[in-house]
């Protein structure tokens, strides 16, 4: 590598930017001693400063060791178009590659609405399938809770209910006992009667 003599500097890219209003403009700013020259390429073809093609225009401004070069594309370029700017002097060169993307960007309204609709549709399908999968488990859980509640109620009523149920199973006719308390079976219900004599 050969170092430049003192006071000399290779071409160096300082800044670059693109803007899109009615036309697309891209600018590259270089610095170097001696002042670099700038060339532009579109899709690998060099763009001339005084080209007869009116679809683009190149302008350059030199101020001391600085040069600003701008390419203006008057026609809408295709998505994926490659631009290249090169700053070059006798001591080195610097390149910048620019790839043009869609000016619709990520907020394309139609694509956003379509994606939103698909998201709702897929979400509804997923929730429905999940619900259908969980129904047997939910029913089983509800039945288990009801069985536990019935068992708790039976335990709270205690021996009275058990006696009544045992009596219903063994006897079909109402029975009256000669004691002061009597148990009368009527149909399928237990009724407690207190007889005082």
Residue pairs with C-beta under 8 A, 6 or more apart in sequence:
4 10
4 91
4 92
7 33
8 33
8 34
8 90
8 91
9 31
9 32
9 33
9 65
9 91
10 32
10 89
10 91
10 92
10 93
10 94
11 30
11 31
11 32
11 36
11 87
11 88
11 89
11 91
11 92
11 93
11 94
12 30
12 31
12 32
12 87
12 92
12 94
13 28
13 29
13 30
13 87
13 94
13 96
14 29
14 30
14 31
14 66
15 27
15 28
15 29
16 26
16 27
16 28
16 29
16 85
16 96
16 98
17 26
17 27
18 24
18 25
18 26
18 27
18 98
19 25
20 103
23 72
23 73
23 74
24 72
24 73
24 76
24 77
24 100
25 70
25 71
25 72
25 73
26 70
26 71
26 83
26 85
26 98
27 68
27 69
27 70
28 38
28 68
28 69
28 85
28 87
28 96
29 66
29 67
29 68
29 69
30 36
30 38
30 66
30 67
30 69
30 87
30 94
31 65
31 66
31 67
32 65
32 87
32 89
32 91
32 92
33 65
33 89
33 91
34 65
34 89
34 90
35 62
35 64
35 65
35 66
35 67
35 89
36 67
36 87
36 88
36 89
36 93
36 94
37 67
37 87
37 88
37 89
38 60
38 67
38 69
38 85
38 86
38 87
38 88
39 46
39 47
39 85
39 86
39 88
40 46
40 47
40 58
40 69
40 71
40 83
40 84
40 85
40 86
41 47
41 82
41 83
41 84
41 85
41 86
42 56
42 71
42 81
42 82
42 83
43 81
43 82
44 82
47 56
47 58
47 71
48 58
49 58
49 60
51 58
54 74
55 73
55 74
55 75
56 71
56 72
56 73
56 74
57 71
57 72
57 74
58 69
58 70
58 71
58 72
59 69
59 70
59 72
60 67
60 68
60 69
60 70
61 67
61 68
61 69
67 87
69 85
69 87
71 83
71 85
77 100
78 100
79 100
79 101
79 102
80 99
80 100
80 101
81 99
81 100
82 97
82 98
82 99
82 100
83 97
83 98
83 99
83 100
84 95
84 96
84 97
84 98
85 95
85 96
85 98
86 93
86 94
86 95
86 96
87 93
87 94
88 94
154 161
160 190
160 192
161 190
163 183
163 190
164 183
164 185
164 190
167 175
167 183
167 185
167 190
168 185
168 188
168 190
171 185
173 185
174 184
174 185
174 186
175 183
175 184
175 185
176 182
176 184
177 183
179 195
180 194
180 195
180 196
180 197
181 192
181 193
181 194
181 195
182 193
182 194
182 195
183 190
183 191
183 192
183 193
184 191
184 192
184 193
185 191
